[in-house]
Amino acid sequence: MKPILVQDFLEISYRADLNLLLGRWLRPIELTEMQRGYQLLLEAAVAGQCRQWLLDVRRRQNTHKVGSQ
């Protein structure tokens, strides 16, 4: 599975065999990075006509508090 997009905070890959978009957060992020990351995921999903996403948020840390403000 080759990444289709890599930022310093997010890696996006596509699993053709499962028609699955995989988003992996690479480090703790700020609110603006979280918003940009989800926009990039949406753009990749629309471009690939992919309705299923799997998000690995283990490294994101505490953004539920940041995003809810």
MARGU-307282 format. One record per residue (C-alpha): residue number from 1; residue in three letters; y, z, x. Coordinates in nm, 2 decimals, padded with zeros to 4 digits. Layout:
REM MARGU-307282
<atom><num>NUM</num><residu>ALA</residu><y>Y</y><z>Z</z><x>X</x></atom>
...
END
This chain:
REM MARGU-307282
<atom><num>1</num><residu>MET</residu><y>00.00</y><z>00.00</z><x>00.00</x></atom>
<atom><num>2</num><residu>LYS</residu><y>00.31</y><z>-00.12</z><x>00.17</x></atom>
<atom><num>3</num><residu>PRO</residu><y>00.65</y><z>00.04</z><x>00.08</x></atom>
<atom><num>4</num><residu>ILE</residu><y>00.88</y><z>-00.20</z><x>-00.11</x></atom>
<atom><num>5</num><residu>LEU</residu><y>01.19</y><z>00.01</z><x>-00.05</x></atom>
<atom><num>6</num><residu>VAL</residu><y>01.26</y><z>00.29</z><x>00.19</x></atom>
<atom><num>7</num><residu>GLN</residu><y>01.58</y><z>00.50</z><x>00.20</x></atom>
<atom><num>8</num><residu>ASP</residu><y>01.61</y><z>00.80</z><x>00.42</x></atom>
<atom><num>9</num><residu>PHE</residu><y>01.54</y><z>01.02</z><x>00.11</x></atom>
<atom><num>10</num><residu>LEU</residu><y>01.30</y><z>00.80</z><x>-00.10</x></atom>
<atom><num>11</num><residu>GLU</residu><y>01.01</y><z>00.56</z><x>-00.05</x></atom>
<atom><num>12</num><residu>ILE</residu><y>00.91</y><z>00.33</z><x>-00.33</x></atom>
<atom><num>13</num><residu>SER</residu><y>00.57</y><z>00.16</z><x>-00.33</x></atom>
<atom><num>14</num><residu>TYR</residu><y>00.37</y><z>-00.05</z><x>-00.58</x></atom>
<atom><num>15</num><residu>ARG</residu><y>00.00</y><z>-00.03</z><x>-00.65</x></atom>
<atom><num>16</num><residu>ALA</residu><y>-00.09</y><z>-00.37</z><x>-00.80</x></atom>
<atom><num>17</num><residu>ASP</residu><y>-00.45</y><z>-00.26</z><x>-00.87</x></atom>
<atom><num>18</num><residu>LEU</residu><y>-00.31</y><z>00.02</z><x>-01.10</x></atom>
<atom><num>19</num><residu>ASN</residu><y>00.02</y><z>-00.15</z><x>-01.20</x></atom>
<atom><num>20</num><residu>LEU</residu><y>00.18</y><z>00.17</z><x>-01.08</x></atom>
<atom><num>21</num><residu>LEU</residu><y>00.51</y><z>00.24</z><x>-00.91</x></atom>
<atom><num>22</num><residu>LEU</residu><y>00.50</y><z>00.53</z><x>-00.67</x></atom>
<atom><num>23</num><residu>GLY</residu><y>00.81</y><z>00.71</z><x>-00.57</x></atom>
<atom><num>24</num><residu>ARG</residu><y>00.79</y><z>00.96</z><x>-00.29</x></atom>
<atom><num>25</num><residu>TRP</residu><y>01.09</y><z>01.19</z><x>-00.21</x></atom>
<atom><num>26</num><residu>LEU</residu><y>01.10</y><z>01.24</z><x>00.17</x></atom>
<atom><num>27</num><residu>ARG</residu><y>01.33</y><z>01.54</z><x>00.20</x></atom>
<atom><num>28</num><residu>PRO</residu><y>01.54</y><z>01.78</z><x>00.00</x></atom>
<atom><num>29</num><residu>ILE</residu><y>01.82</y><z>01.58</z><x>-00.18</x></atom>
<atom><num>30</num><residu>GLU</residu><y>02.16</y><z>01.62</z><x>-00.33</x></atom>
<atom><num>31</num><residu>LEU</residu><y>02.24</y><z>01.54</z><x>-00.69</x></atom>
<atom><num>32</num><residu>THR</residu><y>02.40</y><z>01.20</z><x>-00.60</x></atom>
<atom><num>33</num><residu>GLU</residu><y>02.08</y><z>01.10</z><x>-00.40</x></atom>
<atom><num>34</num><residu>MET</residu><y>01.86</y><z>01.21</z><x>-00.69</x></atom>
<atom><num>35</num><residu>GLN</residu><y>02.07</y><z>00.99</z><x>-00.93</x></atom>
<atom><num>36</num><residu>ARG</residu><y>02.06</y><z>00.69</z><x>-00.69</x></atom>
<atom><num>37</num><residu>GLY</residu><y>01.69</y><z>00.74</z><x>-00.63</x></atom>
<atom><num>38</num><residu>TYR</residu><y>01.61</y><z>00.72</z><x>-01.00</x></atom>
<atom><num>39</num><residu>GLN</residu><y>01.83</y><z>00.41</z><x>-01.03</x></atom>
<atom><num>40</num><residu>LEU</residu><y>01.64</y><z>00.25</z><x>-00.75</x></atom>
<atom><num>41</num><residu>LEU</residu><y>01.31</y><z>00.34</z><x>-00.91</x></atom>
<atom><num>42</num><residu>LEU</residu><y>01.43</y><z>00.19</z><x>-01.24</x></atom>
<atom><num>43</num><residu>GLU</residu><y>01.54</y><z>-00.13</z><x>-01.08</x></atom>
<atom><num>44</num><residu>ALA</residu><y>01.21</y><z>-00.17</z><x>-00.90</x></atom>
<atom><num>45</num><residu>ALA</residu><y>01.02</y><z>-00.10</z><x>-01.22</x></atom>
<atom><num>46</num><residu>VAL</residu><y>01.22</y><z>-00.36</z><x>-01.42</x></atom>
<atom><num>47</num><residu>ALA</residu><y>01.18</y><z>-00.62</z><x>-01.14</x></atom>
<atom><num>48</num><residu>GLY</residu><y>00.80</y><z>-00.56</z><x>-01.12</x></atom>
<atom><num>49</num><residu>GLN</residu><y>00.76</y><z>-00.52</z><x>-01.50</x></atom>
<atom><num>50</num><residu>CYS</residu><y>00.59</y><z>-00.18</z><x>-01.43</x></atom>
<atom><num>51</num><residu>ARG</residu><y>00.59</y><z>00.08</z><x>-01.70</x></atom>
<atom><num>52</num><residu>GLN</residu><y>00.39</y><z>00.35</z><x>-01.51</x></atom>
<atom><num>53</num><residu>TRP</residu><y>00.55</y><z>00.57</z><x>-01.25</x></atom>
<atom><num>54</num><residu>LEU</residu><y>00.40</y><z>00.84</z><x>-01.03</x></atom>
<atom><num>55</num><residu>LEU</residu><y>00.65</y><z>01.06</z><x>-00.86</x></atom>
<atom><num>56</num><residu>ASP</residu><y>00.58</y><z>01.28</z><x>-00.56</x></atom>
<atom><num>57</num><residu>VAL</residu><y>00.85</y><z>01.55</z><x>-00.57</x></atom>
<atom><num>58</num><residu>ARG</residu><y>00.69</y><z>01.81</z><x>-00.33</x></atom>
<atom><num>59</num><residu>ARG</residu><y>00.96</y><z>01.77</z><x>-00.07</x></atom>
<atom><num>60</num><residu>ARG</residu><y>01.25</y><z>01.74</z><x>-00.31</x></atom>
<atom><num>61</num><residu>GLN</residu><y>01.29</y><z>02.12</z><x>-00.36</x></atom>
<atom><num>62</num><residu>ASN</residu><y>01.52</y><z>02.30</z><x>-00.61</x></atom>
<atom><num>63</num><residu>THR</residu><y>01.68</y><z>01.99</z><x>-00.75</x></atom>
<atom><num>64</num><residu>HIS</residu><y>01.58</y><z>02.10</z><x>-01.10</x></atom>
<atom><num>65</num><residu>LYS</residu><y>01.86</y><z>02.36</z><x>-01.06</x></atom>
<atom><num>66</num><residu>VAL</residu><y>02.11</y><z>02.10</z><x>-00.92</x></atom>
<atom><num>67</num><residu>GLY</residu><y>02.03</y><z>01.84</z><x>-01.18</x></atom>
<atom><num>68</num><residu>SER</residu><y>02.07</y><z>02.08</z><x>-01.47</x></atom>
<atom><num>69</num><residu>GLN</residu><y>02.43</y><z>02.17</z><x>-01.39</x></atom>
END
